Amino acid sequence: MLAVNFTAFFYNLNISNLTRQVNKMKMDELEKVMIVEGKSDKEKIESVLNEPMRIICTNGTISQLRLEELADELYDKDVYILVDADESGEKLRKQLKREFNEACHLHVDRAYKEVAAAPRHHIASVLLRANLNVHTIFLERKSRGV
């Protein structure tokens, strides 16, 4: 009985790892990549975006080594950068601009300061201006505060 439980456990573990690897491979194949600061920024963008896109979180900072690795990894991708409109966000944007000089830089209104704090209709309009597909509900209900 104990051996069966261990077998089932390791089988599930292997399936879980395999699923993660397949999902990572699919994400690596995506042509569009967005770099953001934090997880809440990523979640906000994912809720508005209506097309497949890999979203990379820097957690507010990024080492030079990781930046160079990303530059190599993303050399043939369409890169979008959306960071907070505050001092740390602008510092990160400047750092990213050096490595990704062809990237499309997106900006939230300074009144919101943070991507995560901006309303979804505002994020939708920012993404739409960059020719990214968004869920139209966030455009239709702009006046109702969605």
N, C-alpha and C positions, 0 to 999 in steps of 0.2 A: 504494500500500500504506500509506504513512504517513497519507494523508488518511483512509483507511478506519479506521485505528486511532484517530485523533483523533475521528472521527465516533462510533465505538463508545464511546469513553471519555466523550464529552460526553452521549451518549444514556443511558449507565448513570448518569452523574452526575445528569442531569435526572430519571431515574426514581427514583433514591435520594432526591433532594430532594423530589420529589412524594410519595413514600411517607412521608417524615418529616412533611410538611405535613398529609397525611391523618391520620396517627396523632395529631398534635397537635390537629387538629380534633376527633377522636373523644374525646381526653382532655378537651378543653374542654367537651364536651357532658355529661360525667359529672356527676351531681348531688352526689356525695360527694367531699370533698377532705380529705386529711390533711396536716398540716404537721409535718415532723420536722426534726431537726438535720442528720443526715449521711446519706451514701450507704449506709453499712452498716446504719443504722436502717431506711432505705427497703427494702433487700434483705431484712432480717429480717421486716418487716411483710408484704412481698409474698409471702414464702414461706408465711406463715400465713393470710393473708386469702383468702377464697374468694368474692369479689365484686369487680366492677370499681370501682376507686377511683383517682383521681389523687393521687399522693403528691408533695408539693413539699418539696425539701431547702433549708434555709436556710444550710447549711454552718456552723452554729453562731452565726451573727450575721445581722442583716438591717438594711439602711439604712431610715431613715424614709421616703424616697422609694419604695423597693421595697415597703415595708409598705403604704403608701397605694395603690400600684398594685394590689397583691394584694387589698386590701379592696374596691376598685372591681370588680376582675375576679371576685371570689368572693361578691359581695353576695347572690346568690340561691342559693347552694350550702349544703349541710350541711357545715360545717367541723369537723374533729376535730384536736386538737392533742396530740401525744405527743412529749415532749422528755425528755432525761435528768434523773434525780433528783439533780442536782448544782448547784453555784452558777451556772454559766453556763446550764444548762438552765432553772433557775427565773427567771433574769434574762430569758431569751428568752420564757418563758411569760408573764411579767408584761407584756412589751412586746406580745406577740400578744394578750393579754387586752384591752388598751386598744382595739385595732382590731377584734377579733373577739369582742365581749362576749357574743354568742350561741353561740359555739363550744362544743363538747363537749370538755372537758379530760380526757384520759386520763393515768393515772399508772402507772409501773412501780414495783414495790416498791423502797424505798430500799436494800435489801440488794444489789440488782443495780447500782444507780447509773446504768448506761447501758442504753438500749433494746437496743443491739446485743449487750450482754453477758447480757441476760435470756434464759432458756431459752424455746424456742418455746411450750411448754405454758403458760408464764406470760403471754407475749404474747397467746396465744389466749384466755386467760381475761379479760385486760384488754379485748380487742376484743369479746369476747362480751358482757361487761357493758354495752358501749355499743350492743348490738343489731346488731353487725356479724357477718356470716357468716364463719366460719373453717373451715379444713379439719379435719374431725372427728378425723383421725388424731392431732392434737396434743392433743385432749381425751381420747381413748381410751388413749393411752400415757403419760399424765401420770405414773403411778407408775413407769414404766420409764425415765424421764429423757430423753424425746425433746424 
